[in-house]
Amino acid sequence: MNQAPHTMPSASHHSPVMLVTGSAKRIGAAIVRAAHHKGYRVIIHCHHSEQQAKELATELNHIRANSAAVVVADLTIVNDSAALHVFVKDIIETFGQLDVLVHNASRFYPSPLGNIDHAQWDELFLTNAKAPLFLSQALSPYLKKQRGCIISLLDIHAHDRPFSHYTVYNMAKAAHRMMVQSLALEMAPDIRVNGVAPGVNVLPDSASDQAIDDKQQKSIIDAIPLQRVGRPDEIAHSVLYLVQAKYITGEIITVDGGRSLTLAGGHIS
Ligand SMILES: NC(=O)c1ccc[n+]([C@@H]2O[C@H](COP(=O)([O-])OP(=O)(O)OC[C@H]3O[C@@H](n4cnc5c(N)ncnc54)[C@H](OP(=O)(O)O)[C@@H]3O)[C@@H](O)[C@H]2O)c1
């Protein structure tokens, strides 16, 4: 855990604790910042972005000492029960409790028919469906103890209106969406389970293997009634709403500037 000078106000041992997977940057980091601002102690999980995760934790620990920690893990740990056990132990030992689990980590890239392979299937399903289920299961005793909640980052393309050429991603998010509804039933009344479905809130980094081209970006923005890409803090706002909405479970809030209304289904715009 990152330490901060003792002169800083210290996080209370009574503050609730939130874990956000894949939260070193982008939407995950916005959720972490918003929760921290509300008084949460936050666990920033990352895989490759350890440097960014540590910088974020240092920044938050300067605001309140001992209020942010980093846990590094490839989510393939869910394929190995011993590794998953170690991960759960690390998470719980960080602050001694867990109140909110946010499934944010994801992979996103096209998988055009004819070229779909097992590696794509495994990777897209791992982050977007399998890890959320196995993490939820493994952490459920701790969430139950706190009468906590789970929030899943889904997608407006997770049902009815697929994103063209992203079949495997669409299928994985659809499975994740059904997980939210299934676990909401099975975990009630102890743990609430809800989802947030972004439209286009942060475009993939242009340098990343997930980048989409200019033409595709323009056609997406043209199809958004509010005529702009959303902001990460607008997703975080809905996540924090669901955390405190004590009579809501099994619900999925769409945060897309109206984009779902314009989707023809089967086409990008
Ligand atoms: N961006 C959007 O507009 C949009 C639209 C619809 C839905 N969403 C959903 O909202 C969520 C956040 O979106 P985003 O664009 O901010 O996400 P992102 O940048 O694509 O991914 C978030 C993080 O996931 C982590 N990750 C990927 N594979 C991992 C693995 N095997 N093990 C551990 N961590 C792994 C990465 O962590 P490291 O960098 O540390 O490796 C990455 O930084 C996602 O679930 C996404 O599907 C986003």
The ligand as a Gaussian input file, in Angstrom:
#p B3LYP/6-31G(d) Opt

LIG

0 1
 N      -14.633000       3.540000     -23.479000
 C      -15.930000       3.547000     -23.791000
 O      -16.458000       4.503000     -24.348000
 C      -16.776000       2.365000     -23.437000
 C      -17.920000       2.089000     -24.197000
 C      -18.706000       0.999000     -23.848000
 C      -18.357000       0.205000     -22.777000
 N      -17.236000       0.513000     -22.057000
 C      -16.863000      -0.365000     -20.942000
 O      -16.474000       0.432000     -19.829000
 C      -15.341000      -0.154000     -19.177000
 C      -14.175000       0.829000     -19.137000
 O      -13.865000       1.232000     -20.471000
 P      -12.389000       1.754000     -20.850000
 O      -12.442000       2.097000     -22.284000
 O      -11.948000       2.773000     -19.855000
 O      -11.566000       0.381000     -20.632000
 P      -10.150000      -0.002000     -21.264000
 O       -9.265000       1.188000     -21.204000
 O      -10.338000      -0.661000     -22.591000
 O       -9.670000      -1.159000     -20.256000
 C       -9.557000      -0.922000     -18.859000
 C       -8.434000      -1.744000     -18.300000
 O       -8.701000      -3.143000     -18.379000
 C       -7.501000      -3.764000     -17.991000
 N       -7.341000      -5.116000     -18.491000
 C       -7.492000      -5.584000     -19.753000
 N       -7.176000      -6.891000     -19.801000
 C       -6.800000      -7.263000     -18.531000
 C       -6.349000      -8.470000     -17.929000
 N       -6.178000      -9.608000     -18.634000
 N       -6.057000      -8.458000     -16.614000
 C       -6.188000      -7.346000     -15.883000
 N       -6.616000      -6.161000     -16.387000
 C       -6.911000      -6.132000     -17.700000
 C       -6.365000      -2.895000     -18.529000
 O       -5.481000      -2.672000     -17.431000
 P       -3.891000      -2.354000     -17.641000
 O       -3.831000      -1.120000     -18.494000
 O       -3.394000      -2.160000     -16.253000
 O       -3.284000      -3.564000     -18.313000
 C       -7.086000      -1.625000     -18.983000
 O       -6.416000      -0.435000     -18.628000
 C      -15.041000      -1.449000     -19.932000
 O      -15.638000      -2.540000     -19.295000
 C      -15.666000      -1.212000     -21.288000
 O      -16.030000      -2.402000     -21.965000
 C      -16.436000       1.554000     -22.379000

